[in-house]
Amino acid sequence: MSDVKDLSHDERVFLAGSIRNMILEDGTVEDTELDDLDSLFQRLHFTDYETCLEEYEAKIVDEDTFTAAAKRIRSPSAQTVILDTLYELLLRKNLPEDTHQGEFGKLNQLWKQEA
């Protein structure tokens, strides 16, 4: 997995919000998920996650702004970093069958259409 140094600021902002959305998607947040996030952020060198998340929350207020922000991510390598990170979170939640639904499924489908 790459790290976030390869992503633009806007791509990091989008990734931060996508991670948050993925964690909250099932309606529960477990302590192990939070511990897993810390190790994930260290591996990704995502030192500005909190700042990026705050910016995401100020900018992305509904499904339309989410979709518009996702469409602005045109770099295949950035899309791969984001999808790989979200997929890892799915695996940690033991939900690999959810690859066609939720946050991961929406982005994967959108970016396949854009390609």
Number of C-alpha atoms within 10 A of each C-alpha: 11 16 16 22 12 12 19 13 13 15 23 23 24 24 27 24 22 23 20 15 15 19 21 11 12 10 7 9 11 10 9 11 14 12 10 14 16 13 11 16 15 12 13 16 14 18 12 14 18 13 12 21 20 13 16 22 15 9 14 17 10 9 9 10 12 17 14 11 17 19 13 10 17 13 12 11 13 19 19 15 20 27 20 15 20 23 20 16 21 18 13 13 15 10 12 13 9 14 17 13 12 13 19 24 15 14 22 17 13 14 18 8 8 8 7
